[in-house]
Amino acid sequence: MTTSPTKATKGAVTPEELGYLVGGPGRATETAIAGLLDAGRIRISRQGVITVIGGHWNPTPLQAQVMSGHHGHLSTVAKAVAFSPAADALREHLVGRGLVNRTRGGKLNTLLWTVAIITVGVGFVIGANDMVPLIATAAGLVVLAQFFRPRKPLTAAGRRIVRKAVPRGRVEAVAVHGLRGRINRRPVAAFFELPEDVVRQLPTRSTKKKSNDDGGSSCGSGCGSSSCSSGGSSCGGGSSCGGGGCGGGGGD
């Protein structure tokens, strides 16, 4: 079963969108690469070099970025695409869908706290007579810092999607677990016949879903029966993986 880029129906997400929700732009990029491999649009040599295969194809923006880096090494292309305008556009799309929070207040929050602490320190140096307005100023800065404190990466809706994610194909297996991940001890990269030494050069990141408040979920007992996990899985040949339900338990 090949996976061509399609628009998500209302309430659903594409594999690349799911990858972003689980692991950010790096995971979305890996998912885009997996989609191209699944559709036979690229090859990756044992040395990790990407070759684009000709033919009519309507790639997603991330896939187009991957294909533009043909003849490059997998790790180099993956890093470049993860920081590309296409990755930024995907994030904005997910913000628009209410699945990812818009980043706010990280540096400003730190600045406000720093100024508040300095203000109180100056007050002690100047003397008690001038403490009241300085403490009031510091308190105001602390209140602002709380207002501008960083948000969680995902909204409640985004976290809910990640918690319920179940890979139904080898591309979705990459979205959920990453090319560096494993399903019941079997490397996800093996579904695409990618050498582990090549995949290990991808940017390091946790490849397992975590049970926490920012999205993601643990891989429960259902993984033991997943068709992706057996030695005889047809994932490497393009058939669907996962019917056993990896990633549906638990809580990024």
TORTORMAR-199622 format. One record per residue (C-alpha): x, y, z; residue in one letter. Coordinates in steps of 0.1 Angstrom, whole numbers, plus 5000, padded with zeros to 4 digits. Each point is the difference from the previous one (the first is absolute). Layout:
N
XYZA/...
***
This chain:
252
500050005000M/501550334990T/499350335017T/499450304978S/499750355015P/496350075007T/498250275019K/498949915034A/496249985006T/498550215027K/501349875034G/502649784984A/503750064994V/502449904972T/503049785009P/502350314998E/497750205023E/499949715024L/503849984998G/500350375009Y/497649965029L/502049715014V/503550124994G/500150344984G/501550104966P/502749735001G/497449725003R/497850164974A/503050004976T/500749645007E/496449924993T/500250194967A/503149794991I/498149695009A/497150104978G/502350054970L/501649665007L/496649835003D/498950154967A/503349904983G/500850374992R/503549995016I/502749745007R/502550025028I/503349814994S/501849805027R/502250315003Q/497050215008G/499950204967V/496650104988I/499149954963T/496750134985V/498149774977I/498350174971G/496349994992G/496950205006H/499550085037W/498250265021N/502250035031P/499250175032T/502150325007P/502349805023L/500449734974Q/500850264974A/502750135023Q/501449655004V/500049934963M/501850334993S/502949875021G/500549694978H/503549864999H/500550135036G/500549795030H/496949905020L/501150175032S/501050324983T/496750024980V/497949925031A/501750285020K/499550254972A/496349914994V/499250025038A/501150365000F/498550094966S/497150244993P/497949694992A/500449885036A/499150355013D/496950004978A/499049665013L/500250135035R/497950314992E/497449764984H/499849805032L/499850325020V/497150104978G/498349675006R/500350055037G/502349715006L/503350185007V/500350315023N/501750314986R/503350055017T/500050295023R/502050165028G/503149785003G/502650284998K/497750275012L/499149795030N/503649965010T/500750374995L/497050115022L/501249775028W/503550134997T/498950365002V/497849925029A/502849855020I/502450294991I/497350255011T/499649845034V/503849985004G/500350374991V/497350085026G/502049835028F/503150194990V/498250344998I/498349965033G/496649935016A/498550344992N/500049924963D/499049645003M/496250034996V/500050124964P/502849774990L/498349705015I/496750104984A/501950024966T/501649665006A/496649855009A/498550144968G/502949854980L/499549665016V/496350014991V/500950084964L/502549715000A/497349765011Q/497750134972F/502849954974F/501349675013R/500649744972P/497049794990R/500049634996K/500949914964P/496749834993L/496450105007T/497749765018A/498749894966A/503549944987G/500949795031R/496849804996R/500949914964I/503549885010V/498649805029R/497749814977K/502449964971A/500249644987V/502449944970P/497949844972R/502949994975G/503750024999R/499950384993V/497950065031E/502449775019A/502750264992V/497750285011A/499449845034V/503449845007H/502550164976G/502549834977L/502249955030R/497349835019G/499049645006R/496849815002I/500249705021N/503850004996R/499950024963R/501550324985P/497450224982V/502750064974A/499949634990A/496550054986F/501750214973F/503249784998E/502150295012L/503449925016P/500050085037E/503450164998D/498650264975V/496950065021V/502150055032R/501550314983Q/496650185001L/499650275027P/499849835034T/496650025017R/497949785021S/498349754976T/497449875024K/496850165009K/500050145035K/497250015026S/500050375009N/497950314997D/501550124967D/498649734978G/501149654992G/499149675017S/501649695010S/500149684979C/497849765019G/499649634999S/498450014966G/503450054984C/500849635007G/497549894974S/500550284975S/500749884964S/502950255000C/501849815026S/500249654987S/502949874981G/497849914971G/498350344997S/499250114965S/500850365010C/503249994980G/498049934969G/497650295004G/497049835016S/498350155030S/501649975034C/498750035034G/496649855004G/501049905035G/499950355014G/503350155009C/499950335017G/496450005013G/500749995037G/501150265025G/499550325007G/505750594957D/
***
